[in-house]
Amino acid sequence: MKSIRNKSIVPISLLFLFSCSSVNVTEEQAVEGDISTVDVYKVKNSKVSMEAKAIFANATVYFDFDKYTLSSKSLQTLKSVISAMKENNNITITISGHADERGTREYNLALGQRRAEAVKEYLMLNGINSGKIKTISYGEEQLAVSGNNEASHAKNRRAEIN
């Protein structure tokens, strides 16, 4: 009886192997930070490549009180965004500008917009097509951290790239 079972498994295994000669493979890998990679491709009688390419890294740029100028730390962050966008032409991003709750609603919306535009201008100066970038301001409407101290305010003065 054992020999009959083993003989019936072989044709089923071969059938399975031949039916898988062309498959869609999705590979996902998460690495340090908010960077995730996904690579989807069709395989035809070739070895499956395990190399994955980053398609985008979310980033946050922080600003000083009542400012929209980019710091040297911000520029380093933006260089990685530029690199990812140049390697992957299909990426489009939204830059959302934010402010802490000090100041009027209207003032903070305008400041958030200036922050988002400052990031966009830097990306464009470094070869990123403006059509790939959308900007929006939330002003003080979407605080990252609640609190009424300098540490909280500092985390809310930002531009988020998604």
C-alpha positions in Angstrom: 0.0 0.0 0.0 2.9 2.4 0.7 4.3 2.0 -2.8 1.0 3.0 -4.4 0.8 6.2 -2.3 4.3 7.2 -3.2 3.7 6.6 -6.9 0.6 8.7 -6.9 2.4 11.6 -5.2 5.0 11.9 -7.8 2.7 12.8 -10.7 0.8 15.3 -8.5 4.1 16.9 -7.5 5.2 17.1 -11.1 1.8 18.6 -12.1 2.2 21.2 -9.4 5.7 22.1 -10.5 4.8 22.5 -14.1 1.7 24.6 -13.3 3.9 27.0 -11.4 6.3 27.8 -14.3 4.8 31.3 -14.6 3.7 32.9 -11.4 3.3 36.4 -10.0 5.6 37.0 -7.1 5.1 39.7 -4.5 8.0 40.4 -2.2 7.8 42.7 0.7 10.5 43.6 3.2 10.4 46.1 6.1 13.7 47.6 7.3 14.7 50.2 9.8 12.5 53.3 10.0 9.4 53.8 7.8 11.0 52.4 4.7 9.2 49.5 3.1 9.9 47.8 -0.1 7.6 45.9 -2.5 8.6 44.4 -5.8 6.0 42.7 -8.1 7.0 40.9 -11.3 6.1 38.0 -13.5 8.5 35.0 -13.7 8.9 33.0 -16.9 11.3 30.0 -16.6 13.9 32.0 -14.7 15.2 32.2 -11.2 13.3 34.4 -8.9 15.3 37.5 -7.9 15.3 38.3 -4.2 16.5 41.8 -4.8 13.9 44.4 -3.7 14.0 48.1 -4.4 12.7 50.9 -2.2 9.8 52.6 -3.6 9.5 55.4 -1.1 10.5 56.6 2.3 8.2 58.7 4.4 10.0 61.7 5.8 9.4 64.6 8.3 11.2 67.9 8.2 11.2 70.1 11.3 11.3 73.9 11.5 12.2 76.5 14.0 9.6 78.7 15.6 7.9 81.0 13.0 10.3 79.9 10.3 10.1 78.0 7.0 13.8 77.8 6.2 15.4 74.3 5.8 18.1 73.3 8.3 21.1 71.3 7.5 19.5 68.3 9.1 16.4 68.8 7.0 18.6 68.9 3.8 20.0 65.5 4.7 16.5 64.1 5.1 15.5 65.6 1.8 18.5 64.1 0.0 17.2 60.6 0.7 13.8 61.6 -0.6 15.4 62.9 -3.8 17.4 59.7 -4.2 14.3 57.5 -3.8 12.3 59.6 -6.3 15.0 59.6 -8.9 15.4 55.8 -8.7 11.6 55.3 -9.0 10.0 57.6 -11.6 6.4 56.5 -10.7 6.6 58.1 -7.2 4.3 61.0 -6.5 4.3 62.7 -3.1 2.2 65.0 -0.9 4.0 67.5 1.3 1.8 68.6 4.2 2.8 71.7 6.1 2.0 72.0 9.8 2.4 74.5 12.6 2.1 74.5 16.4 -1.1 76.1 17.9 0.5 79.5 18.7 -0.8 82.2 16.4 -4.1 82.6 14.6 -5.6 79.8 12.5 -5.1 81.8 9.3 -1.5 82.6 10.1 -0.7 79.0 10.9 -2.3 77.8 7.6 -0.1 80.3 5.7 3.0 79.2 7.6 2.2 75.6 7.0 1.9 76.3 3.3 5.2 78.2 3.2 6.9 75.2 4.9 5.4 72.8 2.4 6.4 75.0 -0.5 10.0 75.4 0.9 10.4 71.6 0.8 8.9 71.4 -2.7 11.2 74.1 -4.0 14.2 72.3 -2.7 13.1 69.0 -4.3 12.5 70.8 -7.7 15.9 72.5 -7.5 17.4 69.0 -7.2 15.7 67.7 -10.3 12.3 66.5 -9.1 9.5 67.3 -11.5 6.9 69.6 -9.9 4.1 67.5 -11.4 5.2 64.7 -8.9 4.7 66.9 -5.9 1.5 68.1 -4.3 1.4 70.5 -1.3 -1.2 71.1 1.3 -1.3 73.0 4.6 -3.0 71.8 7.8 -1.7 74.7 9.9 -2.4 73.8 13.5 -5.3 71.4 12.7 -3.3 68.1 12.8 -0.9 68.3 15.8 1.6 65.4 16.0 1.9 65.9 19.8 -0.5 67.5 22.2 1.0 69.7 24.9 1.7 73.3 25.7 5.5 73.2 26.1 8.5 73.8 23.7 9.1 70.0 23.2 5.5 69.6 21.9 5.6 72.7 19.8 8.9 71.6 18.2 7.3 68.3 17.0 4.3 70.1 15.5 6.4 72.6 13.4 6.9 70.2 10.5 6.4 69.2 6.9 5.5 65.6 6.3 6.3 63.9 3.0 4.1 61.0 2.1 
